[in-house]
Amino acid sequence: MIKVLVVDDHAVVRSGLSFVINSQEDMTVVADAADGLEAYLETERHTPDVVLMDLSMPPGENGLVTTKRIKENFSGTKVLILTMHDDEEYLFRALKLGASGYILKNAKDDELLDAIRSLEQGEIYIYPKVTTALVRQFLQQNNGEEAKDSYVQLSNREQEVLPLIALGYGNKEIASKLCISVKTVETHKSNIMNKLDLNSRAEIVKYAIKKNLIDL
């Protein structure tokens, strides 16, 4: 039997995934977890063959950080990233940190089950839609369509604030770390988003990962 740990911050998602997996004769869900810390503890307790890992689990430890911790301490456990993010930044970082597979949440049940089986057999699994996006991005870059890097437009202080935002620190925490006012932090954050054409914290996180501004 393939032992699977299901990790997602939504209970209904964990329940649905567990139902699908437990309906198979060759696999079983040994535990589930709602955040990164719980996922690590359940991995320590059950040593699953495959961890089905969500990436975004606010406000706790995100899936990339947990993936790195699991692979550093349980090398025999394979991590399959299950996410909404279909871009290369998340994919490359996940693989670099030790994930063995990457699949989207809109995948069909049989695709998910095939991915789990592939990892258990020692293979790497990348969801076809993500692979297509990677090829398209590669071709665009080689045709001279790569977007201009605007990071150099940021001031030194804005470059200090950006990774702290990406790591999940609030305005008050950032203000305390940098010995500046909360209002100043808010101004820097607004300037960062305007200069980089970012519209949300999720986009800031994606940008920081792409630029290797945070150490996960």
C-alpha positions as CSV (number, residue, x, y, z in Angstrom):
1,M,0.0,0.0,0.0
2,I,1.2,3.5,-0.8
3,K,0.9,5.6,2.4
4,V,-0.3,9.2,1.6
5,L,-0.3,12.3,3.8
6,V,-2.8,14.9,2.6
7,V,-1.9,18.6,3.3
8,D,-4.3,21.4,2.7
9,D,-5.7,24.3,4.8
10,H,-9.3,23.6,3.7
11,A,-11.0,20.7,5.5
12,V,-13.4,20.0,2.6
13,V,-10.5,19.6,0.2
14,R,-8.7,17.2,2.5
15,S,-11.8,15.2,2.9
16,G,-12.4,15.0,-0.9
17,L,-8.8,14.0,-1.6
18,S,-8.8,11.4,1.1
19,F,-12.0,9.9,-0.3
20,V,-10.5,9.6,-3.8
21,I,-7.3,8.1,-2.5
22,N,-8.8,5.7,0.0
23,S,-11.1,4.3,-2.8
24,Q,-8.0,2.8,-4.4
25,E,-6.8,-0.7,-3.6
26,D,-3.1,0.2,-3.7
27,M,-3.1,3.4,-1.5
28,T,-4.3,4.8,1.7
29,V,-4.4,8.1,3.5
30,V,-2.5,7.7,6.8
31,A,-3.1,11.2,8.0
32,D,-4.0,14.7,6.9
33,A,-2.8,18.2,8.0
34,A,-4.1,21.7,7.8
35,D,-0.7,23.6,7.8
36,G,3.0,23.1,7.3
37,L,3.9,22.5,10.9
38,E,1.2,19.8,11.3
39,A,2.3,18.3,8.0
40,Y,5.9,17.9,9.3
41,L,4.8,16.4,12.6
42,E,2.5,13.9,10.8
43,T,5.4,13.0,8.4
44,E,7.5,12.3,11.5
45,R,4.8,10.2,13.0
46,H,3.7,8.1,10.0
47,T,6.6,8.3,7.5
48,P,4.3,8.4,4.4
49,D,5.5,7.3,1.0
50,V,4.0,10.4,-0.6
51,V,3.0,13.8,0.8
52,L,0.3,15.6,-1.2
53,M,1.3,19.2,-0.4
54,D,-0.6,22.4,-0.9
55,L,1.5,25.5,-1.5
56,S,-0.5,28.3,0.1
57,M,-1.6,27.7,3.7
58,P,-1.9,31.1,5.4
59,P,-1.1,32.0,8.1
60,G,1.1,29.0,8.8
61,E,4.2,27.7,7.2
62,N,3.8,27.5,3.5
63,G,4.2,24.3,1.4
64,L,7.6,25.2,0.0
65,V,9.1,25.7,3.4
66,T,7.6,22.4,4.6
67,T,8.7,20.6,1.5
68,K,12.3,21.6,2.2
69,R,12.1,20.5,5.9
70,I,10.6,17.1,5.0
71,K,13.2,16.4,2.4
72,E,16.0,17.4,4.7
73,N,14.9,14.9,7.3
74,F,12.9,12.2,5.5
75,S,14.6,11.6,2.2
76,G,12.5,8.5,1.5
77,T,9.3,10.5,1.5
78,K,8.3,11.9,-1.9
79,V,6.4,15.3,-2.1
80,L,3.8,15.9,-4.7
81,I,2.8,19.6,-4.9
82,L,-0.9,20.2,-5.5
83,T,-1.6,23.8,-6.3
84,M,-3.5,26.4,-8.3
85,H,-0.2,28.0,-9.5
86,D,0.6,27.0,-13.0
87,D,3.7,29.1,-13.5
88,E,7.4,28.3,-13.7
89,E,8.6,30.2,-10.6
90,Y,6.7,28.0,-8.2
91,L,7.5,24.8,-10.2
92,F,11.3,25.4,-10.3
93,R,11.5,26.4,-6.7
94,A,9.4,23.4,-5.6
95,L,11.7,21.0,-7.5
96,K,14.8,22.8,-6.2
97,L,13.6,22.3,-2.6
98,G,13.0,18.6,-3.2
99,A,9.5,18.0,-4.6
100,S,9.2,15.1,-6.9
101,G,6.0,16.1,-8.6
102,Y,3.8,19.1,-9.5
103,I,0.1,18.9,-10.3
104,L,-2.7,21.4,-10.5
105,K,-5.8,21.4,-8.4
106,N,-8.1,21.2,-11.5
107,A,-6.5,17.9,-12.5
108,K,-8.8,14.9,-12.9
109,D,-8.9,12.2,-10.2
110,D,-7.1,9.6,-12.3
111,E,-4.4,12.1,-13.2
112,L,-3.8,12.7,-9.5
113,L,-3.7,9.0,-8.7
114,D,-1.3,8.4,-11.6
115,A,1.0,11.1,-10.2
116,I,1.0,9.5,-6.8
117,R,1.9,6.1,-8.3
118,S,4.6,7.7,-10.4
119,L,6.3,9.2,-7.4
120,E,6.1,6.0,-5.4
121,Q,7.9,4.3,-8.2
122,G,10.7,6.8,-8.1
123,E,9.7,8.9,-11.1
124,I,9.2,12.7,-11.5
125,Y,5.7,13.9,-12.4
126,I,5.0,17.3,-14.0
127,Y,1.4,18.0,-14.9
128,P,1.2,18.4,-18.8
129,K,-0.5,21.8,-18.6
130,V,2.4,23.2,-16.6
131,T,4.9,21.7,-19.0
132,T,3.1,23.4,-21.9
133,A,3.3,26.7,-20.1
134,L,7.1,26.3,-19.6
135,V,7.7,25.6,-23.2
136,R,5.6,28.6,-24.2
137,Q,7.5,30.8,-21.8
138,F,10.9,29.6,-23.1
139,L,9.9,30.3,-26.7
140,Q,8.7,33.8,-25.8
141,Q,11.9,34.6,-24.0
142,N,14.0,33.5,-27.0
143,N,11.9,35.6,-29.3
144,G,12.8,38.7,-27.3
145,E,9.5,39.0,-25.4
146,E,10.9,38.7,-21.9
147,A,9.6,41.5,-19.7
148,K,12.0,44.3,-18.7
149,D,13.3,43.9,-15.1
150,S,12.1,46.8,-13.0
151,Y,13.7,45.7,-9.8
152,V,16.5,48.3,-10.2
153,Q,13.8,51.0,-9.9
154,L,13.3,50.2,-6.2
155,S,15.1,52.2,-3.6
156,N,17.4,50.5,-1.1
157,R,14.7,50.6,1.6
158,E,12.1,49.2,-0.8
159,Q,14.4,46.4,-1.6
160,E,14.6,45.6,2.1
161,V,10.8,45.8,2.6
162,L,9.9,43.6,-0.4
163,P,11.3,40.2,0.9
164,L,9.8,40.9,4.4
165,I,6.4,41.3,2.8
166,A,6.9,38.1,0.8
167,L,7.8,36.2,3.9
168,G,4.5,37.1,5.5
169,Y,5.5,39.8,8.0
170,G,2.8,42.4,8.8
171,N,3.4,46.2,8.6
172,K,4.0,46.5,12.3
173,E,6.5,43.7,12.3
174,I,8.4,45.2,9.3
175,A,8.4,48.6,11.0
176,S,9.9,47.1,14.1
177,K,12.6,45.2,12.2
178,L,13.6,48.2,10.2
179,C,13.1,50.8,12.9
180,I,10.7,52.9,10.8
181,S,7.0,53.9,11.2
182,V,4.1,51.7,10.0
183,K,3.0,54.6,7.7
184,T,6.5,54.5,6.1
185,V,6.2,50.8,5.6
186,E,2.8,51.3,3.9
187,T,4.3,53.9,1.6
188,H,7.1,51.6,0.6
189,K,4.7,48.8,0.0
190,S,2.6,51.0,-2.2
191,N,5.7,52.2,-4.1
192,I,6.9,48.6,-4.6
193,M,3.6,47.5,-6.1
194,N,3.4,50.5,-8.4
195,K,6.9,50.2,-9.7
196,L,6.8,46.4,-10.2
197,D,3.1,46.5,-11.5
198,L,2.0,44.0,-8.7
199,N,-1.5,43.9,-7.5
200,S,-1.5,41.7,-4.4
201,R,0.7,40.1,-1.8
202,A,0.5,36.8,-3.7
203,E,2.1,38.5,-6.7
204,I,4.8,40.0,-4.4
205,V,5.5,36.4,-3.2
206,K,5.7,35.1,-6.8
207,Y,8.1,38.0,-7.8
208,A,10.3,37.4,-4.7
209,I,10.6,33.7,-5.5
210,K,11.4,34.5,-9.2
211,K,14.2,36.9,-8.1
212,N,15.5,34.6,-5.4
213,L,14.9,37.4,-2.8
214,I,13.7,35.0,-0.1
215,D,15.5,31.9,1.3
216,L,12.9,29.1,1.6
